């Protein structure tokens, strides 16, 4: 059984992620590629002590990167959009932005 910290790798702190957080009450996380929606839901509820309404996931393909004549790919990864239930306090994992 995976632990909370192996399911959720890190919060995604981007302009789009912060905009969705403020407008829709949705948190965005980088999660393990083999994590299911129920595992993500349980991990967020345990870590932040909030109630989750819905989880959406997206598999992101790695981009091609070049260093001179050498090419390679960044690894594929998975992100999760976690919508909190109405009335839940938004956790503050970002400060000093």
N, C-alpha and C positions, 0 to 999 in steps of 0.2 A: 504494500500500500504506500503510495507516494506521500511525502510530507508536504506541508504548506509551502515551504520554501523551495521545494523542487518543482512544484506545479507553477507557482508564480515566480518568474525570474526578476522582473523589475517593472515599475510603472513607466509608461511611455509619456514623456513630457515633451510634447510638441505643440505647435499652435493649434492644430486640429484637435488633438487630444484634450487640451485645456478648454477649447471652445465647446466641445461636446460635454465636458464636465460641467461647465457653467450653465449651458442652455438646456440640456436634457437630463442632467443628473446621472451621467454615465461615466464610468471609469474605464481607462484603457490600459491594458497590461500586456507585456511580453510574457508568454506562457510556454511551457514545455511542448514540443511538437506532438507528443503522444497523449497529452492531457485532454480529457473529455470535458464537456460542458458541466456535468455534475461535479467533477473534481474541482474545476475552477470555482464554481459556486460555493462549495464547501470551504475551499481555501480562503476565499475573500471574506466569507462570513466569520471564519475563525480568526483571521488576521486582524480585521478592522472592526469586528463586533457590530456589523450592520446586517440588515436583511436584504437579500438580492431578489429582484423581480424577474430578470431575464439575463441570459448570457448569449452573445453572438460571437462566433469565432471566424477567423479568416486565416488561411495559409498564404504566406507571402513568399514569393519566389525570390531567391538571391539574385542580385544584379551582377552583370559581368564587370570586372575591374581589370584595368591594364596598368602595368608598370613597365614602360618602355615597350620592348617587343614581347614581353611575357603577358599572357592573359590568364585569368582565373575567375572564379565565381565566389561571391560572398555566400555564406550558408543560408539555406531556407529557414524560415522561422514562422511562428504562429502568434497571432495577437488575438486578444479577447476584449470585447466591449461588454462591460458589466453594468447593467441598469439597476439602480437601487430602487427599493419600494418608496412610495410617496411618504413623506414625513421623516425619512431617515436623514441624519446629519451626514454631510459629505466629509469624509476623512481628509485631513490636510497633510499630504505627504510632500508637498512642494512649499518651500518657503523662500523668501528673498528673491522673488522674480520681478 
